[in-house]
Amino acid sequence: LDAHIAPYVGESGELRGVVAVLHDVTETRRLEQIRSEFVANVSHELKTPVTSVKGFAETLLDGAMYDEATLREFLKIIYDESDRLHRLISDILDLSRIEQHRIPLKMEQLNVVDVVAETVQTMRKRIEKKQLELVLPQKRHVMMEADKDRLRQILLNLVTNAIAYTPDKGRIEISLIERENELDLIVSDTGIGISEKDLPRIFERFYRVDKARSRQSGGTGLGLAIVKHLVESYHGKIRVESEEGKGSTFIVTLPRTQTRPDAV
Ligand code: ADP
């Protein structure tokens, strides 16, 4: 609590009372803390791949480059780590743009079924490699007003996770449930699931249940934070149901017509 206290003096100078202005700073402090934690996390996340790139490049320059097998192996590591760095930076920039409402929305009438099909198309290879069964919406037309790129990004992040956290030969289903004013976009998988303890935290930035696993699948720990921000900018909601060892279901509820959405 921030307090400012001043005497309240009458016309002839007599003290009539005290004026106290109380200002609740808990929220401001909390936001400041979140911000500084974020900066600390970002720095840490960026440091890891940079240290690795630097170390392997140094070893190569010190002479390891003359052995062709080592040269290949180390270059591959340097490539992968820079790729990771690139993904991290673009996720961090996306998140900050969304938060600062800096990306203008391009609202249009869309057939969500087409958007789903197009998005999934870009992930076909990964789905085939893991021999996953993919079930798509039954209907051919489900119309809504939305920004296509944003909708794609929501889907892309959810399906990318479904693929990453589902063992080979599992099943991923994308379904749509229409109501008069709302639409549920559901991505469910038969993957490793999320424990009750972790469930409330997975939308936090950089929160990962299993760091090694996320890293291995190329995760940045920002995918769900981005999804949550995007969904909320559309005045939508997201929730998740999950059982460890059985699978997870992410349900995004979006309004079908926008009154005046926040600029994302
Ligand atoms: P990441 O880049 O690590 O996947 P996300 O923000 O997308 O980061 O997700 C945060 C964490 O939530 C993941 O690290 C993972 O532990 C968990 N998670 C997300 N989606 C799923 C899913 N479909 N099944 C199981 N766990 C999931």
Residues whose N, C-alpha, C, O or C-beta is under 5 A from the ligand:
A	BS01	ADP	N161 A162 Y165 G191 I192 G193 I194 I202 Y207 R208 V209 D210 S214 G219 T220 G221 L222 G223 L224 A225 S248
